Amino acid sequence: MASRSALPKRCLRRIRLFHRHKLVDIGGGHGRIFTEILKRNPQMHGILFNLPHALEGARKAIAQAELADRCEVISGDFFVSVPAGGGTCMLFFAQGEATHS
């Protein structure tokens, strides 16, 4: 989903997570939405969970946003399992992006 991870800023302003302390972004691509949400919610820590091919871009985006101390990047397949211990899970599912047989 790395190619479709741009979300209009007006939508990000409407996401309210003031009382949340952990966000798990499942299939988070390169982390653009994830990092924007964490920047807007300084109390929050996060886990970005995605397939191995997207992780380098995610680590780069997290480092550029200066959020490495609040983020963990985990490799995996959400069709198999997702990380345990997360508070709020986020999954943006773009039609046609995922196929599962």
Gaussian input, Z-matrix of N, CA and C with variables (Angstrom, degrees):
# hf/3-21g

backbone

0 1
 N
 C     1     B1
 C     2     B2     1     A1
 N     3     B3     2     A2     1     D1
 C     4     B4     3     A3     2     D2
 C     5     B5     4     A4     3     D3
 N     6     B6     5     A5     4     D4
 C     7     B7     6     A6     5     D5
 C     8     B8     7     A7     6     D6
 N     9     B9     8     A8     7     D7
 C    10    B10     9     A9     8     D8
 C    11    B11    10    A10     9     D9
 N    12    B12    11    A11    10    D10
 C    13    B13    12    A12    11    D11
 C    14    B14    13    A13    12    D12
 N    15    B15    14    A14    13    D13
 C    16    B16    15    A15    14    D14
 C    17    B17    16    A16    15    D15
 N    18    B18    17    A17    16    D16
 C    19    B19    18    A18    17    D17
 C    20    B20    19    A19    18    D18
 N    21    B21    20    A20    19    D19
 C    22    B22    21    A21    20    D20
 C    23    B23    22    A22    21    D21
 N    24    B24    23    A23    22    D22
 C    25    B25    24    A24    23    D23
 C    26    B26    25    A25    24    D24
 N    27    B27    26    A26    25    D25
 C    28    B28    27    A27    26    D26
 C    29    B29    28    A28    27    D27
 N    30    B30    29    A29    28    D28
 C    31    B31    30    A30    29    D29
 C    32    B32    31    A31    30    D30
 N    33    B33    32    A32    31    D31
 C    34    B34    33    A33    32    D32
 C    35    B35    34    A34    33    D33
 N    36    B36    35    A35    34    D34
 C    37    B37    36    A36    35    D35
 C    38    B38    37    A37    36    D36
 N    39    B39    38    A38    37    D37
 C    40    B40    39    A39    38    D38
 C    41    B41    40    A40    39    D39
 N    42    B42    41    A41    40    D40
 C    43    B43    42    A42    41    D41
 C    44    B44    43    A43    42    D42
 N    45    B45    44    A44    43    D43
 C    46    B46    45    A45    44    D44
 C    47    B47    46    A46    45    D45
 N    48    B48    47    A47    46    D46
 C    49    B49    48    A48    47    D47
 C    50    B50    49    A49    48    D48
 N    51    B51    50    A50    49    D49
 C    52    B52    51    A51    50    D50
 C    53    B53    52    A52    51    D51
 N    54    B54    53    A53    52    D52
 C    55    B55    54    A54    53    D53
 C    56    B56    55    A55    54    D54
 N    57    B57    56    A56    55    D55
 C    58    B58    57    A57    56    D56
 C    59    B59    58    A58    57    D57
 N    60    B60    59    A59    58    D58
 C    61    B61    60    A60    59    D59
 C    62    B62    61    A61    60    D60
 N    63    B63    62    A62    61    D61
 C    64    B64    63    A63    62    D62
 C    65    B65    64    A64    63    D63
 N    66    B66    65    A65    64    D64
 C    67    B67    66    A66    65    D65
 C    68    B68    67    A67    66    D66
 N    69    B69    68    A68    67    D67
 C    70    B70    69    A69    68    D68
 C    71    B71    70    A70    69    D69
 N    72    B72    71    A71    70    D70
 C    73    B73    72    A72    71    D71
 C    74    B74    73    A73    72    D72
 N    75    B75    74    A74    73    D73
 C    76    B76    75    A75    74    D74
 C    77    B77    76    A76    75    D75
 N    78    B78    77    A77    76    D76
 C    79    B79    78    A78    77    D77
 C    80    B80    79    A79    78    D78
 N    81    B81    80    A80    79    D79
 C    82    B82    81    A81    80    D80
 C    83    B83    82    A82    81    D81
 N    84    B84    83    A83    82    D82
 C    85    B85    84    A84    83    D83
 C    86    B86    85    A85    84    D84
 N    87    B87    86    A86    85    D85
 C    88    B88    87    A87    86    D86
 C    89    B89    88    A88    87    D87
 N    90    B90    89    A89    88    D88
 C    91    B91    90    A90    89    D89
 C    92    B92    91    A91    90    D90
 N    93    B93    92    A92    91    D91
 C    94    B94    93    A93    92    D92
 C    95    B95    94    A94    93    D93
 N    96    B96    95    A95    94    D94
 C    97    B97    96    A96    95    D95
 C    98    B98    97    A97    96    D96
 N    99    B99    98    A98    97    D97
 C   100   B100    99    A99    98    D98
 C   101   B101   100   A100    99    D99
 N   102   B102   101   A101   100   D100
 C   103   B103   102   A102   101   D101
 C   104   B104   103   A103   102   D102
 N   105   B105   104   A104   103   D103
 C   106   B106   105   A105   104   D104
 C   107   B107   106   A106   105   D105
 N   108   B108   107   A107   106   D106
 C   109   B109   108   A108   107   D107
 C   110   B110   109   A109   108   D108
 N   111   B111   110   A110   109   D109
 C   112   B112   111   A111   110   D110
 C   113   B113   112   A112   111   D111
 N   114   B114   113   A113   112   D112
 C   115   B115   114   A114   113   D113
 C   116   B116   115   A115   114   D114
 N   117   B117   116   A116   115   D115
 C   118   B118   117   A117   116   D116
 C   119   B119   118   A118   117   D117
 N   120   B120   119   A119   118   D118
 C   121   B121   120   A120   119   D119
 C   122   B122   121   A121   120   D120
 N   123   B123   122   A122   121   D121
 C   124   B124   123   A123   122   D122
 C   125   B125   124   A124   123   D123
 N   126   B126   125   A125   124   D124
 C   127   B127   126   A126   125   D125
 C   128   B128   127   A127   126   D126
 N   129   B129   128   A128   127   D127
 C   130   B130   129   A129   128   D128
 C   131   B131   130   A130   129   D129
 N   132   B132   131   A131   130   D130
 C   133   B133   132   A132   131   D131
 C   134   B134   133   A133   132   D132
 N   135   B135   134   A134   133   D133
 C   136   B136   135   A135   134   D134
 C   137   B137   136   A136   135   D135
 N   138   B138   137   A137   136   D136
 C   139   B139   138   A138   137   D137
 C   140   B140   139   A139   138   D138
 N   141   B141   140   A140   139   D139
 C   142   B142   141   A141   140   D140
 C   143   B143   142   A142   141   D141
 N   144   B144   143   A143   142   D142
 C   145   B145   144   A144   143   D143
 C   146   B146   145   A145   144   D144
 N   147   B147   146   A146   145   D145
 C   148   B148   147   A147   146   D146
 C   149   B149   148   A148   147   D147
 N   150   B150   149   A149   148   D148
 C   151   B151   150   A150   149   D149
 C   152   B152   151   A151   150   D150
 N   153   B153   152   A152   151   D151
 C   154   B154   153   A153   152   D152
 C   155   B155   154   A154   153   D153
 N   156   B156   155   A155   154   D154
 C   157   B157   156   A156   155   D155
 C   158   B158   157   A157   156   D156
 N   159   B159   158   A158   157   D157
 C   160   B160   159   A159   158   D158
 C   161   B161   160   A160   159   D159
 N   162   B162   161   A161   160   D160
 C   163   B163   162   A162   161   D161
 C   164   B164   163   A163   162   D162
 N   165   B165   164   A164   163   D163
 C   166   B166   165   A165   164   D164
 C   167   B167   166   A166   165   D165
 N   168   B168   167   A167   166   D166
 C   169   B169   168   A168   167   D167
 C   170   B170   169   A169   168   D168
 N   171   B171   170   A170   169   D169
 C   172   B172   171   A171   170   D170
 C   173   B173   172   A172   171   D171
 N   174   B174   173   A173   172   D172
 C   175   B175   174   A174   173   D173
 C   176   B176   175   A175   174   D174
 N   177   B177   176   A176   175   D175
 C   178   B178   177   A177   176   D176
 C   179   B179   178   A178   177   D177
 N   180   B180   179   A179   178   D178
 C   181   B181   180   A180   179   D179
 C   182   B182   181   A181   180   D180
 N   183   B183   182   A182   181   D181
 C   184   B184   183   A183   182   D182
 C   185   B185   184   A184   183   D183
 N   186   B186   185   A185   184   D184
 C   187   B187   186   A186   185   D185
 C   188   B188   187   A187   186   D186
 N   189   B189   188   A188   187   D187
 C   190   B190   189   A189   188   D188
 C   191   B191   190   A190   189   D189
 N   192   B192   191   A191   190   D190
 C   193   B193   192   A192   191   D191
 C   194   B194   193   A193   192   D192
 N   195   B195   194   A194   193   D193
 C   196   B196   195   A195   194   D194
 C   197   B197   196   A196   195   D195
 N   198   B198   197   A197   196   D196
 C   199   B199   198   A198   197   D197
 C   200   B200   199   A199   198   D198
 N   201   B201   200   A200   199   D199
 C   202   B202   201   A201   200   D200
 C   203   B203   202   A202   201   D201
 N   204   B204   203   A203   202   D202
 C   205   B205   204   A204   203   D203
 C   206   B206   205   A205   204   D204
 N   207   B207   206   A206   205   D205
 C   208   B208   207   A207   206   D206
 C   209   B209   208   A208   207   D207
 N   210   B210   209   A209   208   D208
 C   211   B211   210   A210   209   D209
 C   212   B212   211   A211   210   D210
 N   213   B213   212   A212   211   D211
 C   214   B214   213   A213   212   D212
 C   215   B215   214   A214   213   D213
 N   216   B216   215   A215   214   D214
 C   217   B217   216   A216   215   D215
 C   218   B218   217   A217   216   D216
 N   219   B219   218   A218   217   D217
 C   220   B220   219   A219   218   D218
 C   221   B221   220   A220   219   D219
 N   222   B222   221   A221   220   D220
 C   223   B223   222   A222   221   D221
 C   224   B224   223   A223   222   D222
 N   225   B225   224   A224   223   D223
 C   226   B226   225   A225   224   D224
 C   227   B227   226   A226   225   D225
 N   228   B228   227   A227   226   D226
 C   229   B229   228   A228   227   D227
 C   230   B230   229   A229   228   D228
 N   231   B231   230   A230   229   D229
 C   232   B232   231   A231   230   D230
 C   233   B233   232   A232   231   D231
 N   234   B234   233   A233   232   D232
 C   235   B235   234   A234   233   D233
 C   236   B236   235   A235   234   D234
 N   237   B237   236   A236   235   D235
 C   238   B238   237   A237   236   D236
 C   239   B239   238   A238   237   D237
 N   240   B240   239   A239   238   D238
 C   241   B241   240   A240   239   D239
 C   242   B242   241   A241   240   D240
 N   243   B243   242   A242   241   D241
 C   244   B244   243   A243   242   D242
 C   245   B245   244   A244   243   D243
 N   246   B246   245   A245   244   D244
 C   247   B247   246   A246   245   D245
 C   248   B248   247   A247   246   D246
 N   249   B249   248   A248   247   D247
 C   250   B250   249   A249   248   D248
 C   251   B251   250   A250   249   D249
 N   252   B252   251   A251   250   D250
 C   253   B253   252   A252   251   D251
 C   254   B254   253   A253   252   D252
 N   255   B255   254   A254   253   D253
 C   256   B256   255   A255   254   D254
 C   257   B257   256   A256   255   D255
 N   258   B258   257   A257   256   D256
 C   259   B259   258   A258   257   D257
 C   260   B260   259   A259   258   D258
 N   261   B261   260   A260   259   D259
 C   262   B262   261   A261   260   D260
 C   263   B263   262   A262   261   D261
 N   264   B264   263   A263   262   D262
 C   265   B265   264   A264   263   D263
 C   266   B266   265   A265   264   D264
 N   267   B267   266   A266   265   D265
 C   268   B268   267   A267   266   D266
 C   269   B269   268   A268   267   D267
 N   270   B270   269   A269   268   D268
 C   271   B271   270   A270   269   D269
 C   272   B272   271   A271   270   D270
 N   273   B273   272   A272   271   D271
 C   274   B274   273   A273   272   D272
 C   275   B275   274   A274   273   D273
 N   276   B276   275   A275   274   D274
 C   277   B277   276   A276   275   D275
 C   278   B278   277   A277   276   D276
 N   279   B279   278   A278   277   D277
 C   280   B280   279   A279   278   D278
 C   281   B281   280   A280   279   D279
 N   282   B282   281   A281   280   D280
 C   283   B283   282   A282   281   D281
 C   284   B284   283   A283   282   D282
 N   285   B285   284   A284   283   D283
 C   286   B286   285   A285   284   D284
 C   287   B287   286   A286   285   D285
 N   288   B288   287   A287   286   D286
 C   289   B289   288   A288   287   D287
 C   290   B290   289   A289   288   D288
 N   291   B291   290   A290   289   D289
 C   292   B292   291   A291   290   D290
 C   293   B293   292   A292   291   D291
 N   294   B294   293   A293   292   D292
 C   295   B295   294   A294   293   D293
 C   296   B296   295   A295   294   D294
 N   297   B297   296   A296   295   D295
 C   298   B298   297   A297   296   D296
 C   299   B299   298   A298   297   D297
 N   300   B300   299   A299   298   D298
 C   301   B301   300   A300   299   D299
 C   302   B302   301   A301   300   D300

   B1=1.4394
   B2=1.5154
   B3=1.2992
   B4=1.4475
   B5=1.5180
   B6=1.3126
   B7=1.4546
   B8=1.5252
   B9=1.3288
   B10=1.4526
   B11=1.5250
   B12=1.3370
   B13=1.4504
   B14=1.5255
   B15=1.3215
   B16=1.4528
   B17=1.5296
   B18=1.3057
   B19=1.4541
   B20=1.5221
   B21=1.3271
   B22=1.4661
   B23=1.5218
   B24=1.3315
   B25=1.4681
   B26=1.5206
   B27=1.3029
   B28=1.4624
   B29=1.5310
   B30=1.3375
   B31=1.4763
   B32=1.5194
   B33=1.3286
   B34=1.4649
   B35=1.5267
   B36=1.3095
   B37=1.4708
   B38=1.5229
   B39=1.3162
   B40=1.4657
   B41=1.5316
   B42=1.3188
   B43=1.4625
   B44=1.5183
   B45=1.3160
   B46=1.4612
   B47=1.5235
   B48=1.3187
   B49=1.4546
   B50=1.5239
   B51=1.3342
   B52=1.4664
   B53=1.5195
   B54=1.3139
   B55=1.4597
   B56=1.5269
   B57=1.3071
   B58=1.4615
   B59=1.5278
   B60=1.3255
   B61=1.4575
   B62=1.5221
   B63=1.3261
   B64=1.4580
   B65=1.5224
   B66=1.3329
   B67=1.4611
   B68=1.5155
   B69=1.3202
   B70=1.4580
   B71=1.5246
   B72=1.3110
   B73=1.4595
   B74=1.5220
   B75=1.3110
   B76=1.4579
   B77=1.5266
   B78=1.3222
   B79=1.4619
   B80=1.5128
   B81=1.3205
   B82=1.4584
   B83=1.5078
   B84=1.3164
   B85=1.4601
   B86=1.5116
   B87=1.3109
   B88=1.4562
   B89=1.5199
   B90=1.3118
   B91=1.4596
   B92=1.5200
   B93=1.2963
   B94=1.4708
   B95=1.5286
   B96=1.3112
   B97=1.4689
   B98=1.5187
   B99=1.3103
   B100=1.4642
   B101=1.5285
   B102=1.3422
   B103=1.4670
   B104=1.5279
   B105=1.3086
   B106=1.4682
   B107=1.5261
   B108=1.3165
   B109=1.4686
   B110=1.5251
   B111=1.3406
   B112=1.4673
   B113=1.5301
   B114=1.3114
   B115=1.4755
   B116=1.5257
   B117=1.3190
   B118=1.4668
   B119=1.5232
   B120=1.3259
   B121=1.4676
   B122=1.5281
   B123=1.3228
   B124=1.4710
   B125=1.5290
   B126=1.3065
   B127=1.4641
   B128=1.5255
   B129=1.3102
   B130=1.4571
   B131=1.5283
   B132=1.3418
   B133=1.4520
   B134=1.5237
   B135=1.3227
   B136=1.4461
   B137=1.4990
   B138=1.3214
   B139=1.4573
   B140=1.5276
   B141=1.3205
   B142=1.4536
   B143=1.5200
   B144=1.3204
   B145=1.4591
   B146=1.5137
   B147=1.3311
   B148=1.4658
   B149=1.5172
   B150=1.3217
   B151=1.4553
   B152=1.5275
   B153=1.3285
   B154=1.4674
   B155=1.5284
   B156=1.3257
   B157=1.4680
   B158=1.5287
   B159=1.3102
   B160=1.4725
   B161=1.5209
   B162=1.3043
   B163=1.4560
   B164=1.5175
   B165=1.3134
   B166=1.4645
   B167=1.5261
   B168=1.3315
   B169=1.4596
   B170=1.5135
   B171=1.3267
   B172=1.4622
   B173=1.5268
   B174=1.3216
   B175=1.4723
   B176=1.5296
   B177=1.3042
   B178=1.4693
   B179=1.5312
   B180=1.3408
   B181=1.4661
   B182=1.5306
   B183=1.3199
   B184=1.4644
   B185=1.5294
   B186=1.3266
   B187=1.4662
   B188=1.5210
   B189=1.3268
   B190=1.4653
   B191=1.5226
   B192=1.3259
   B193=1.4645
   B194=1.5371
   B195=1.3354
   B196=1.4703
   B197=1.5285
   B198=1.3364
   B199=1.4596
   B200=1.5240
   B201=1.3298
   B202=1.4633
   B203=1.5285
   B204=1.3116
   B205=1.4699
   B206=1.5262
   B207=1.3320
   B208=1.4707
   B209=1.5154
   B210=1.3369
   B211=1.4637
   B212=1.5194
   B213=1.3086
   B214=1.4535
   B215=1.5319
   B216=1.3069
   B217=1.4624
   B218=1.5256
   B219=1.3289
   B220=1.4606
   B221=1.5259
   B222=1.3186
   B223=1.4578
   B224=1.5219
   B225=1.3271
   B226=1.4516
   B227=1.5144
   B228=1.3152
   B229=1.4546
   B230=1.5279
   B231=1.3327
   B232=1.4662
   B233=1.5259
   B234=1.3257
   B235=1.4583
   B236=1.5311
   B237=1.3292
   B238=1.4601
   B239=1.5225
   B240=1.3329
   B241=1.4674
   B242=1.5217
   B243=1.3126
   B244=1.4594
   B245=1.5302
   B246=1.3460
   B247=1.4599
   B248=1.5305
   B249=1.3067
   B250=1.4633
   B251=1.5258
   B252=1.3055
   B253=1.4552
   B254=1.5108
   B255=1.3135
   B256=1.4561
   B257=1.5140
   B258=1.2964
   B259=1.4499
   B260=1.5179
   B261=1.3144
   B262=1.4521
   B263=1.5194
   B264=1.3275
   B265=1.4626
   B266=1.5200
   B267=1.3281
   B268=1.4530
   B269=1.5183
   B270=1.3158
   B271=1.4538
   B272=1.5215
   B273=1.3249
   B274=1.4580
   B275=1.5061
   B276=1.3180
   B277=1.4575
   B278=1.5146
   B279=1.3164
   B280=1.4663
   B281=1.5132
   B282=1.3087
   B283=1.4562
   B284=1.5224
   B285=1.3111
   B286=1.4511
   B287=1.5081
   B288=1.3201
   B289=1.4548
   B290=1.5127
   B291=1.3233
   B292=1.4645
   B293=1.5155
   B294=1.3052
   B295=1.4627
   B296=1.5064
   B297=1.2819
   B298=1.4569
   B299=1.5159
   B300=1.3165
   B301=1.4682
   B302=1.4977
   A1=111.97
   A2=116.75
   A3=119.96
   A4=112.71
   A5=118.09
   A6=120.64
   A7=113.13
   A8=118.21
   A9=120.59
   A10=113.09
   A11=117.01
   A12=118.35
   A13=113.64
   A14=118.64
   A15=120.64
   A16=108.37
   A17=115.81
   A18=121.29
   A19=107.13
   A20=117.47
   A21=118.87
   A22=111.51
   A23=115.36
   A24=120.63
   A25=112.36
   A26=118.17
   A27=119.16
   A28=111.26
   A29=116.64
   A30=119.95
   A31=110.60
   A32=116.91
   A33=120.20
   A34=111.43
   A35=117.73
   A36=120.70
   A37=111.80
   A38=117.55
   A39=121.47
   A40=113.36
   A41=117.45
   A42=120.50
   A43=108.52
   A44=117.36
   A45=123.43
   A46=110.09
   A47=116.49
   A48=121.57
   A49=111.15
   A50=117.25
   A51=122.03
   A52=113.44
   A53=118.02
   A54=121.18
   A55=112.43
   A56=117.00
   A57=121.62
   A58=108.49
   A59=115.46
   A60=119.00
   A61=113.41
   A62=117.23
   A63=119.98
   A64=109.31
   A65=114.35
   A66=121.83
   A67=108.18
   A68=117.35
   A69=122.69
   A70=107.05
   A71=115.73
   A72=121.31
   A73=107.74
   A74=116.10
   A75=122.78
   A76=108.64
   A77=115.80
   A78=120.23
   A79=110.33
   A80=116.66
   A81=123.02
   A82=117.26
   A83=118.41
   A84=120.01
   A85=111.79
   A86=116.51
   A87=121.38
   A88=112.52
   A89=117.55
   A90=120.68
   A91=116.61
   A92=118.90
   A93=119.55
   A94=111.98
   A95=117.27
   A96=120.52
   A97=109.55
   A98=116.15
   A99=123.85
   A100=111.44
   A101=116.76
   A102=119.76
   A103=111.56
   A104=117.70
   A105=119.53
   A106=111.40
   A107=116.75
   A108=120.05
   A109=110.46
   A110=117.22
   A111=119.35
   A112=111.78
   A113=117.90
   A114=119.65
   A115=110.83
   A116=117.20
   A117=121.43
   A118=113.03
   A119=117.20
   A120=122.93
   A121=109.19
   A122=117.81
   A123=121.32
   A124=114.75
   A125=118.96
   A126=121.97
   A127=111.57
   A128=117.02
   A129=122.38
   A130=112.88
   A131=115.47
   A132=124.29
   A133=106.86
   A134=116.90
   A135=117.18
   A136=115.70
   A137=113.21
   A138=123.31
   A139=106.97
   A140=116.01
   A141=120.70
   A142=106.66
   A143=116.67
   A144=123.66
   A145=108.89
   A146=115.95
   A147=118.63
   A148=110.70
   A149=115.04
   A150=121.90
   A151=109.68
   A152=117.00
   A153=120.55
   A154=115.65
   A155=118.37
   A156=120.15
   A157=113.45
   A158=118.56
   A159=121.16
   A160=113.18
   A161=118.11
   A162=120.47
   A163=114.46
   A164=118.50
   A165=119.65
   A166=110.49
   A167=116.77
   A168=120.57
   A169=112.42
   A170=116.73
   A171=121.16
   A172=110.52
   A173=116.86
   A174=120.01
   A175=110.89
   A176=116.08
   A177=121.06
   A178=110.66
   A179=117.12
   A180=121.10
   A181=111.20
   A182=116.85
   A183=121.79
   A184=109.94
   A185=117.19
   A186=120.88
   A187=111.16
   A188=117.77
   A189=121.37
   A190=111.72
   A191=116.92
   A192=121.35
   A193=111.59
   A194=116.40
   A195=122.99
   A196=111.49
   A197=115.55
   A198=121.75
   A199=113.01
   A200=117.88
   A201=120.80
   A202=112.63
   A203=117.87
   A204=120.75
   A205=112.78
   A206=117.22
   A207=121.64
   A208=113.09
   A209=117.63
   A210=120.85
   A211=112.33
   A212=113.56
   A213=122.35
   A214=106.59
   A215=116.52
   A216=121.90
   A217=107.29
   A218=116.27
   A219=121.66
   A220=109.65
   A221=115.01
   A222=121.77
   A223=110.19
   A224=115.71
   A225=119.62
   A226=111.44
   A227=115.03
   A228=123.46
   A229=108.24
   A230=117.89
   A231=119.62
   A232=113.14
   A233=117.51
   A234=119.21
   A235=111.00
   A236=116.52
   A237=122.19
   A238=110.91
   A239=116.91
   A240=121.98
   A241=109.08
   A242=115.93
   A243=122.49
   A244=108.06
   A245=117.79
   A246=119.90
   A247=112.27
   A248=116.00
   A249=121.61
   A250=109.67
   A251=115.74
   A252=120.71
   A253=115.71
   A254=117.06
   A255=119.70
   A256=111.02
   A257=116.17
   A258=120.64
   A259=110.40
   A260=116.13
   A261=122.82
   A262=108.23
   A263=117.20
   A264=120.88
   A265=109.35
   A266=115.43
   A267=121.57
   A268=107.82
   A269=115.81
   A270=121.22
   A271=107.41
   A272=116.71
   A273=121.24
   A274=105.70
   A275=116.30
   A276=120.25
   A277=108.49
   A278=115.44
   A279=120.58
   A280=108.79
   A281=116.45
   A282=121.43
   A283=109.48
   A284=115.23
   A285=120.07
   A286=114.72
   A287=118.14
   A288=121.14
   A289=112.77
   A290=117.61
   A291=120.22
   A292=109.59
   A293=114.59
   A294=119.86
   A295=106.98
   A296=116.23
   A297=121.09
   A298=108.24
   A299=116.67
   A300=119.50
   A301=111.47
   D1=8.70
   D2=-177.36
   D3=-58.15
   D4=-34.99
   D5=-177.15
   D6=-72.92
   D7=-18.62
   D8=-176.58
   D9=-115.94
   D10=24.74
   D11=-173.70
   D12=-88.83
   D13=11.44
   D14=175.10
   D15=-83.58
   D16=127.90
   D17=178.91
   D18=-125.99
   D19=132.27
   D20=-178.58
   D21=-55.15
   D22=140.23
   D23=-178.43
   D24=-59.68
   D25=-30.71
   D26=179.48
   D27=-65.13
   D28=-31.65
   D29=175.78
   D30=-70.92
   D31=-41.35
   D32=178.83
   D33=-61.31
   D34=-35.28
   D35=178.90
   D36=-65.02
   D37=-24.01
   D38=-178.44
   D39=-86.12
   D40=-13.78
   D41=179.21
   D42=-78.41
   D43=116.44
   D44=-177.08
   D45=-109.80
   D46=112.80
   D47=-178.37
   D48=-131.17
   D49=34.19
   D50=-174.47
   D51=-56.18
   D52=-37.05
   D53=-174.36
   D54=-100.22
   D55=14.09
   D56=179.19
   D57=-101.20
   D58=142.99
   D59=-177.55
   D60=-115.27
   D61=-13.69
   D62=178.16
   D63=-143.56
   D64=134.67
   D65=178.20
   D66=-121.52
   D67=131.43
   D68=173.99
   D69=-112.21
   D70=114.49
   D71=178.49
   D72=-95.20
   D73=107.36
   D74=-176.20
   D75=-90.91
   D76=118.93
   D77=-176.02
   D78=72.66
   D79=41.82
   D80=-169.99
   D81=-76.15
   D82=6.58
   D83=177.91
   D84=57.25
   D85=-133.06
   D86=179.35
   D87=-89.88
   D88=5.77
   D89=171.09
   D90=84.44
   D91=17.38
   D92=-178.19
   D93=-65.35
   D94=-46.28
   D95=178.90
   D96=-68.31
   D97=-45.04
   D98=179.35
   D99=-54.08
   D100=-50.65
   D101=-178.32
   D102=-67.15
   D103=-36.80
   D104=177.67
   D105=-63.32
   D106=-42.25
   D107=178.91
   D108=-64.87
   D109=-43.37
   D110=179.52
   D111=-65.83
   D112=-37.20
   D113=177.30
   D114=-63.16
   D115=-34.70
   D116=-179.10
   D117=-82.38
   D118=-8.90
   D119=-177.92
   D120=-133.09
   D121=79.67
   D122=-172.90
   D123=-64.13
   D124=-15.31
   D125=178.53
   D126=-81.21
   D127=-10.06
   D128=-169.92
   D129=-95.63
   D130=142.89
   D131=169.61
   D132=-111.35
   D133=162.63
   D134=-176.98
   D135=-148.68
   D136=161.65
   D137=173.69
   D138=-125.07
   D139=125.04
   D140=172.68
   D141=-102.91
   D142=122.28
   D143=-173.61
   D144=-119.05
   D145=120.80
   D146=-179.30
   D147=-158.91
   D148=174.03
   D149=176.02
   D150=-65.33
   D151=153.93
   D152=-174.42
   D153=-54.91
   D154=-35.54
   D155=-175.65
   D156=-65.31
   D157=-19.54
   D158=-178.64
   D159=-95.51
   D160=-9.74
   D161=-170.60
   D162=-69.26
   D163=-34.91
   D164=179.62
   D165=-61.82
   D166=-44.85
   D167=177.31
   D168=-63.83
   D169=-36.37
   D170=178.87
   D171=-66.39
   D172=-45.73
   D173=178.88
   D174=-60.64
   D175=-39.44
   D176=179.56
   D177=-64.41
   D178=-46.27
   D179=179.81
   D180=-63.13
   D181=-40.11
   D182=179.78
   D183=-65.95
   D184=-43.17
   D185=178.04
   D186=-64.54
   D187=-43.40
   D188=179.28
   D189=-63.11
   D190=-32.26
   D191=178.96
   D192=-83.69
   D193=-0.58
   D194=-179.75
   D195=58.31
   D196=45.05
   D197=-178.19
   D198=-118.50
   D199=9.70
   D200=-174.73
   D201=-58.53
   D202=-29.97
   D203=-179.54
   D204=-74.36
   D205=-11.62
   D206=-179.23
   D207=-116.22
   D208=6.09
   D209=-173.40
   D210=-129.66
   D211=149.92
   D212=172.53
   D213=-128.02
   D214=138.56
   D215=178.66
   D216=-113.61
   D217=123.56
   D218=-175.97
   D219=-125.50
   D220=134.69
   D221=177.71
   D222=-88.59
   D223=138.22
   D224=176.42
   D225=174.02
   D226=-179.71
   D227=-178.16
   D228=-122.99
   D229=116.44
   D230=-175.37
   D231=-69.00
   D232=-11.13
   D233=173.29
   D234=-76.00
   D235=-17.26
   D236=-179.95
   D237=-99.06
   D238=-51.48
   D239=178.80
   D240=-166.45
   D241=167.97
   D242=175.97
   D243=-128.74
   D244=159.95
   D245=-179.19
   D246=-61.75
   D247=139.66
   D248=176.44
   D249=-85.09
   D250=158.55
   D251=174.05
   D252=86.20
   D253=6.92
   D254=179.08
   D255=-80.21
   D256=153.89
   D257=176.99
   D258=-88.37
   D259=-76.26
   D260=-178.85
   D261=-104.40
   D262=126.28
   D263=179.20
   D264=-101.77
   D265=141.94
   D266=-179.46
   D267=-126.84
   D268=130.87
   D269=176.82
   D270=-140.61
   D271=109.84
   D272=172.77
   D273=-94.90
   D274=118.81
   D275=-175.30
   D276=-113.11
   D277=110.11
   D278=178.57
   D279=-87.85
   D280=130.24
   D281=-178.71
   D282=-57.05
   D283=131.68
   D284=177.94
   D285=87.16
   D286=-8.04
   D287=-178.00
   D288=-77.16
   D289=-36.90
   D290=-176.02
   D291=-117.23
   D292=137.13
   D293=173.57
   D294=-127.35
   D295=141.00
   D296=-179.19
   D297=-140.26
   D298=125.06
   D299=-178.65
   D300=-100.43

